[in-house]
Amino acid sequence: MEKPVIAVENVQLTPAAETAAGLPSVIVLNLFHSGLGIARQLAGTGVRVVGLSAHPRIYGNFTRLCEVRVAPNSQEQPRELADFLLQIAPDLHGAIIFPTRDADMLFLDRFRANLEPFYRLAIPRRDVLFRVIDKAALSEIAMRAGVPVPRTAVVADRAELQSRSETVGFPCVLKPVSSVHWRQGNNWKAVGGRKAFRANSIVELQQIYERISQVQHEVLLQEWIPGATDQIVVWGGYARRDLEPLTYFTARKLIQCPDEFGTGCVVESDRLPDLLEPSVRLCRALAYEGLAEIEYKRDPRDGTLKLIEINARHWDWHQLGSASHVNLTWAAYCHLSGRPIQPVAPPIRRAKWVAEDAFLRHTLAGFYEGRLSLQQTWSALAGKRIYGMFAWNDPFPFLRYSVATQLPSLVSAAIRKIRGAEAADQRRD
């Protein structure tokens, strides 16, 4: 029997969440790259920031820029986390809660009625949220709004693979209709920790589906858009319903890990004016309001920008906007707390955001496989840079990760390589 969520009437409210300056506090769900970036963007504003972490060893727990509290996980312990938030409501009543993962958004939506009397939730309305999370629904809305998308079809079972794949064509991409389907329970491990799969033939597609259908029968097939990683471009901003965005910046991915369907580990801000109009049009078609990362890929066959996905929350490298004096977190904070803020679209300056952990793995693998040279590596890092973990005014997350996670991982990998080589030599003997 599920443990009930604390009743609203059992929580006594106090004005403790307002700082001396009258600023509502902020609660950040999880302190990975996204959450750490939120704390850093609010540093020096006078806002009290409380980071909730279910991972005692994660690097973000060691930041000096926010309070860190151990809390249940939104994905694995949603009811316990709801109880926890209601228990701390007397101290943080009126705080803005920023999610950093899809599971966090679904958690906030599930307990919206319980939490909204005490907190301001940085998520879209329920109907809008589910149109964004459902990739099939999003593609349909985008097409109606005149925003190009890859050819898309939903497959409900194996019998539909042939006909749906003929509609989409090969190569094609198999992905979840909603990314949370592959993140629940042990599903992420079962799908091999991958966001999507590329299939070049019906035989290959059937083999992939056999594996994935053990996790989720319904999947999405999409046309594969050719082109290098740097053809993946992003509009990141704070949208307002039926109004101009409060602020935004644009960027392109330079390196992502894994190469085809990974997370950006080197991303460069760049002036991409053709992203604004389709992004605003899409947000209006969705009746969308809030933070948005809208990802496109430019099709080299005709130059068309084709929509890939939307993130309705902070994403790993949102702090890259600070290179162009775009503080998305502050814009969101002001809008959600009812503070005046003037819409602004400053000139976008080039800078790079680097995820040190993923970039190191990518580089070492590239060196080992002979795909990368030192010159290519230096070129990827050249210019002004912002890091996912390291910051001069907040060095401990990076130091903690380097000593407690990265170094032991590298040593273990080296030992495995040596033992593997020794075993191979013994087999040859």
C-alpha positions in Angstrom: 0.0 0.0 0.0 1.4 3.4 -1.0 2.4 5.8 1.7 0.0 8.9 1.5 1.3 12.3 0.7 1.1 14.7 3.7 -2.2 16.5 3.8 -2.0 20.2 2.9 -3.8 21.2 6.1 -1.1 19.6 8.3 1.6 22.1 7.1 1.8 25.4 8.9 3.0 28.2 6.6 5.5 30.9 7.6 7.2 33.7 5.6 10.6 32.2 6.1 11.3 31.5 2.4 11.6 35.2 1.7 15.1 36.5 2.2 15.9 39.9 3.8 15.6 41.4 0.3 12.1 39.9 -0.1 13.2 37.4 -2.8 11.5 34.0 -2.9 13.9 31.1 -2.5 14.7 28.5 -5.1 14.7 24.7 -4.9 16.8 22.8 -7.4 15.9 19.1 -8.1 19.3 17.4 -8.5 22.8 18.8 -8.7 24.2 17.4 -11.9 25.3 19.8 -14.7 21.9 21.5 -15.0 21.3 22.0 -11.3 24.9 23.2 -10.7 24.4 25.7 -13.5 21.2 27.0 -11.9 23.0 27.7 -8.6 25.8 29.5 -10.4 23.5 31.6 -12.4 21.8 32.8 -9.2 25.0 33.4 -7.3 25.2 37.0 -6.2 21.5 37.8 -6.7 20.6 37.5 -3.0 18.3 34.5 -3.7 18.5 31.6 -1.3 19.1 28.4 -3.3 18.5 24.9 -1.9 19.7 22.0 -3.9 18.0 18.6 -3.3 20.2 15.6 -4.0 19.5 11.9 -3.9 23.1 11.1 -4.8 25.4 11.6 -1.9 28.6 11.5 -4.0 27.6 13.6 -6.9 30.0 16.5 -7.7 27.3 19.2 -7.4 26.8 18.4 -3.7 30.1 20.1 -3.1 29.2 23.5 -4.5 29.6 26.5 -2.2 26.9 28.4 -4.0 23.8 26.8 -2.5 22.6 24.8 0.4 22.6 21.1 -0.2 20.1 18.7 1.3 19.8 15.0 0.9 16.3 14.1 -0.4 14.4 11.2 -2.1 14.7 10.7 -5.8 11.9 12.0 -8.0 12.0 8.9 -10.3 12.4 6.1 -7.7 10.7 7.7 -4.7 8.2 10.2 -5.9 5.8 10.0 -2.9 8.7 10.2 -0.4 10.0 13.3 -2.2 6.5 14.9 -2.2 6.3 14.3 1.6 9.8 15.8 2.0 8.9 18.9 0.1 5.7 19.4 2.1 7.7 18.8 5.4 10.1 21.6 4.5 7.3 24.0 3.2 7.2 26.0 6.5 10.8 27.0 5.9 10.6 27.4 2.1 7.0 28.5 1.4 6.7 30.4 -1.8 10.0 29.0 -3.3 10.3 28.3 -7.0 11.1 24.7 -7.8 13.3 24.1 -10.9 13.3 20.5 -12.3 16.4 19.3 -14.1 15.2 16.0 -15.6 12.1 14.8 -17.4 11.4 12.6 -14.3 11.4 15.7 -12.2 8.9 17.4 -14.5 6.6 14.4 -14.3 7.0 14.3 -10.6 6.0 18.0 -10.2 3.0 17.5 -12.5 1.9 14.3 -10.6 1.9 16.2 -7.3 0.9 19.5 -8.7 -2.2 19.8 -6.6 -0.3 19.0 -3.4 2.6 21.3 -4.1 1.1 24.4 -5.7 -0.4 25.8 -2.4 3.2 26.1 -1.1 5.5 26.4 -4.1 5.8 27.9 -7.6 6.5 25.1 -10.1 8.7 25.8 -13.1 6.8 23.6 -15.5 4.2 24.2 -18.2 0.5 23.5 -17.9 -0.3 19.8 -17.9 -1.8 19.7 -21.4 1.2 21.6 -22.8 3.8 19.5 -20.9 2.4 16.3 -22.3 2.3 17.6 -25.8 6.0 18.4 -25.5 7.0 15.2 -23.9 5.1 13.1 -26.4 7.4 13.2 -29.5 4.6 12.0 -31.8 2.2 14.7 -30.6 5.0 17.3 -30.8 5.8 16.4 -34.4 2.1 16.6 -35.4 1.7 20.1 -33.8 5.0 21.3 -35.4 3.8 20.2 -38.9 0.5 22.0 -38.5 2.4 25.1 -37.4 4.6 24.9 -40.5 7.8 23.9 -38.6 9.5 21.1 -40.6 10.1 17.8 -38.9 11.7 14.5 -40.0 9.2 12.0 -41.4 7.7 10.3 -38.4 5.5 7.3 -37.6 4.5 5.5 -34.4 4.9 1.7 -34.2 2.6 -0.2 -31.8 3.8 -3.7 -32.5 6.1 -5.8 -34.7 3.4 -6.2 -37.3 3.5 -2.5 -38.1 7.3 -2.3 -38.6 7.3 -3.0 -42.3 4.6 -0.5 -43.3 5.7 2.3 -40.9 9.4 1.9 -42.0 8.3 2.2 -45.7 6.6 5.5 -44.8 9.7 6.8 -42.9 12.4 5.3 -45.2 15.9 4.1 -44.4 18.1 4.8 -42.6 15.7 5.6 -39.8 15.9 6.2 -36.1 14.0 4.2 -33.5 13.4 6.1 -30.3 10.9 6.2 -27.4 7.6 8.1 -27.9 8.5 9.7 -24.6 12.0 9.5 -23.2 10.8 8.7 -19.7 9.6 5.3 -20.9 13.2 4.2 -21.3 14.3 5.7 -18.0 11.9 3.9 -15.7 13.0 1.1 -13.4 15.7 -1.0 -15.1 14.7 0.1 -18.6 17.7 2.3 -19.1 20.0 -0.7 -18.6 17.9 -2.9 -20.7 18.1 -0.5 -23.7 21.9 -0.3 -23.2 21.9 3.3 -21.9 21.0 4.7 -25.3 18.5 7.4 -26.3 17.9 6.1 -29.8 19.0 3.5 -32.4 19.8 3.9 -36.1 18.6 1.1 -38.4 19.8 0.9 -42.0 17.5 -1.9 -43.2 14.3 -3.7 -42.2 16.3 -6.6 -40.9 18.3 -4.4 -38.6 15.2 -2.5 -37.5 13.4 -5.8 -36.6 16.4 -6.9 -34.5 16.5 -3.6 -32.6 12.7 -3.7 -32.1 12.9 -7.3 -30.7 15.2 -6.0 -27.9 13.4 -2.7 -27.3 9.9 -4.2 -27.2 10.9 -6.0 -24.1 10.9 -2.6 -22.5 8.2 -0.7 -24.4 6.1 -2.0 -27.3 5.2 1.5 -28.7 8.1 3.3 -30.3 8.7 6.2 -32.7 10.4 5.9 -36.1 11.9 9.0 -37.6 13.7 9.8 -40.8 17.5 9.9 -40.2 18.8 13.4 -41.1 22.3 13.1 -42.4 25.1 15.5 -41.5 27.8 16.2 -38.9 27.2 17.0 -35.3 27.7 20.7 -35.9 24.5 20.7 -38.0 22.6 20.2 -34.7 21.5 23.7 -33.6 19.6 24.9 -30.6 17.4 27.8 -29.6 17.4 28.2 -25.8 15.2 30.8 -24.3 12.3 31.8 -22.0 9.1 31.8 -24.0 5.9 33.7 -23.0 2.5 32.8 -24.4 1.5 35.0 -27.3 4.4 37.4 -26.5 8.0 37.8 -27.6 10.5 35.7 -25.6 11.9 37.3 -22.5 15.4 36.4 -23.7 17.2 33.7 -25.7 20.5 32.6 -27.3 21.4 30.2 -30.0 24.1 27.5 -30.2 25.4 24.5 -32.1 26.7 21.2 -30.9 30.4 20.5 -31.8 30.8 17.2 -30.1 28.3 14.9 -28.5 28.7 11.6 -26.7 27.9 9.1 -28.1 28.4 10.5 -31.5 25.0 9.9 -33.1 22.5 10.1 -30.2 24.5 11.6 -27.3 24.4 14.6 -25.1 26.4 17.6 -26.1 29.8 17.7 -24.4 31.2 20.6 -26.4 28.6 23.2 -27.4 29.3 26.6 -29.0 27.1 29.7 -28.8 26.7 31.2 -32.2 24.5 33.8 -34.0 21.8 31.7 -35.7 19.0 34.2 -36.5 17.0 31.7 -38.6 16.2 29.7 -35.4 14.1 32.5 -33.8 11.0 32.6 -36.1 10.3 28.8 -36.1 10.9 28.6 -32.4 8.5 31.4 -31.6 5.9 30.0 -34.0 6.2 26.5 -32.4 5.9 27.9 -28.8 2.8 29.8 -29.8 1.3 26.7 -31.5 1.8 24.8 -28.2 0.6 27.7 -26.0 4.0 27.3 -24.4 5.3 29.4 -21.6 8.6 28.8 -19.7 12.2 27.7 -20.3 12.7 25.9 -23.6 15.6 24.2 -25.3 14.4 23.6 -28.9 16.8 21.4 -30.9 16.9 21.2 -34.7 19.1 19.6 -37.3 19.9 21.3 -40.6 19.2 18.9 -43.4 22.2 19.2 -45.8 20.1 18.0 -48.7 18.0 21.2 -48.8 19.2 23.3 -45.9 15.9 23.0 -44.0 15.9 23.1 -40.3 14.0 20.1 -38.9 12.8 19.9 -35.4 14.3 17.1 -33.2 12.9 17.8 -29.7 12.1 20.3 -27.0 13.3 20.2 -23.4 10.8 22.0 -21.2 13.3 22.6 -18.4 16.9 23.6 -17.7 19.4 21.5 -19.8 23.0 20.6 -19.2 24.6 23.6 -20.9 22.1 26.4 -20.3 24.8 28.4 -18.5 26.5 28.9 -21.9 24.0 31.8 -22.4 26.0 33.8 -19.8 28.7 34.3 -22.4 26.2 36.6 -24.2 24.9 38.0 -20.9 21.8 35.8 -21.2 20.8 34.5 -17.7 17.9 32.2 -18.4 17.6 31.2 -14.8 17.2 34.8 -13.7 14.6 35.5 -16.5 12.6 32.4 -15.3 13.0 33.5 -11.7 11.7 37.0 -12.3 8.8 35.8 -14.5 7.7 33.1 -12.0 8.0 35.4 -9.0 6.2 38.3 -10.7 9.2 40.6 -10.8 9.5 43.0 -13.7 12.0 42.2 -16.4 12.4 43.7 -19.8 12.6 41.4 -22.8 16.1 41.4 -24.3 17.9 39.8 -27.2 21.5 40.8 -26.8 24.1 40.0 -29.4 25.3 36.4 -29.2 29.0 36.1 -28.5 30.9 32.9 -29.3 32.0 30.8 -26.4 32.0 27.1 -25.6 30.5 24.9 -22.9 32.5 21.8 -22.1 31.4 18.8 -20.1 34.8 17.8 -18.7 33.8 14.2 -17.9 32.2 13.3 -21.2 34.9 15.3 -23.2 37.7 13.4 -21.5 36.1 10.0 -22.3 35.5 11.1 -25.9 39.1 12.2 -26.3 40.7 9.2 -24.7 38.5 6.9 -26.9 39.4 8.9 -29.9 43.1 8.7 -29.2 42.9 5.0 -28.5 41.0 4.3 -31.8 43.2 6.6 -33.8 40.3 9.0 -34.7 41.6 12.1 -32.9 44.8 14.0 -32.9 46.1 16.6 -30.3 45.4 19.3 -32.9 41.8 18.3 -33.2 41.4 18.2 -29.5 42.9 21.6 -29.0 40.7 23.1 -31.8 37.6 21.8 -30.0 38.6 23.7 -26.9 40.0 26.9 -28.5 38.4 30.2 -27.5 36.4 31.3 -24.5 35.1 28.4 -22.4 32.7 27.6 -19.7 32.8 24.3 -17.9 30.1 22.0 -16.6 31.9 21.4 -13.3 34.9 23.7 -13.0 34.5 27.4 -12.0 37.1 29.6 -10.4 34.7 30.8 -7.8 33.3 27.3 -7.2 36.2 24.8 -7.7 35.2 22.0 -5.3 32.7 20.2 -7.6 35.4 19.6 -10.2 38.0 18.7 -7.6 35.7 16.2 -5.9 34.8 14.6 -9.3 38.4 14.4 -10.4 39.7 12.8 -7.2 36.8 10.6 -6.2 35.4 9.6 -9.6 37.5 10.4 -12.6 40.9 9.2 -11.3 39.6 5.9 -10.0 37.7 5.3 -13.2 40.8 5.9 -15.3 42.9 3.7 -13.2 40.3 0.9 -13.3 40.1 1.2 -17.1 43.9 1.1 -17.5 44.0 -2.1 -15.3 41.3 -3.7 -17.4 43.2 -2.9 -20.6 46.5 -4.3 -19.2 44.8 -7.5 -18.0 43.0 -7.9 -21.3 46.3 -7.5 -23.1 48.0 -10.1 -20.8 45.1 -12.5 -21.3 45.4 -12.1 -25.1 49.2 -12.8 -25.0 48.6 -15.9 -22.9 46.0 -17.2 -25.4 48.5 -16.7 -28.3 51.2 -18.6 -26.3 
